[in-house]
């Protein structure tokens, strides 16, 4: 992030039916910068995980979330992590994110 930011709204929609799921969660995570980018332990959870659903997805199902504690400071690298529990399946989703930016605190170049 080039400035302090807060994720204020997420909208997700499935584009296919997925069966065999017991729960689906989304986490906001920030990278520690201390090790490899693809190692889970180098990422810390920011705020509270969003339990998207307990159970299977149906086609064109919509989900909305307004997290109150997904705040990232300037200079941090962040991402969204999806956790699918249950049978191995493929989830097809699309969506959007609304971000509130505070440019009074930014990364200097």
N, C-alpha and C positions, 0 to 999 in steps of 0.2 A: 504494500500500500504506500502510495506517495504522500498521503496525508492520513490523519485519523479518520476512521470511517465506522459506520454501524450498518449492519444489514437489518433493514426495517421490515421487509416483506419478501416472502418467497411464494411463487405460484408454480406448481408442478402438475403435469397432466400425463397420464399414461397413454401410450399409443398402441398397446397390445395387451391381451390378457396374459397373465403370468400365474401359474399355479404352483402349489407346494411351499408357499411362503408362510412362515409363522409370525414374523415381524420385520418391519422395515424402519430404520432410523436414519436420520441425517444429522451429522455433526459439523459444526464450524470448527476448523482446526488451524493452528498457526505453527509454522515450522521453526524449530529452535536454531537452525543454521549451523548446528554443531556436527552434523554427520550427513550421511547420504539422504537425499531427498525422498527416496522410495522406501525408507525404513519407517514403519509405523511408530516406533518409540521416539523418533525425532520430532513428532508432531504432538502438540498439546491441545486438548479440547478447550474451546472458548465458549463459556456459558453452558446452557442446558441443551442436551440432545433433543431433537424433535422426533418423536415416534410418529412416523407418517401413517402407519397402519399396522394392525395385527391381522394378518390373513392375506389372501390373494388379491392381486390387482385385477380389475376388469378394464376392458378397453374404454378409453376416453374418460377415465375417472379423474376428477380434479381435486387438488389439495391446496390449501392456503395456510400460511403460517406467518405470524408477525412476532419474531423473536425480540425480547426486550433486553437480552444480555449478550448479543453477538457483536461485540465491539472490538475493533482492531486498532492498534496504535501505528502511527507513521513508521515506516521502515520494516514492518513485519510482512512476511510472506504467509498468505492464508489460502485455504481451500475448503471445499465441502467434501466430506467423506460419507459414503453411503454404506450402511451395514444391512445386509440381507441375511436373515436366519431362516433355516428350514432347508428344503430340498434345493439342489442346485438348479437354478433357473436363469433366464435372461430377462431383465427388465428393460423395457423401452420407454423412456420418459423424455419430455421436453419441458421447458419452463423459463421463468425469468426471475431476476433478483432486483429489488430496489435497494439502493445504497444511499445513505446519508453521509455526505462528506464534510469535514471540517478543515478547510484550507488554511486556517490560522496556525495550525501546527503541521508543518510539512517537512519532508526529507530535504535537506540541503544538498545541492549537487556539487 
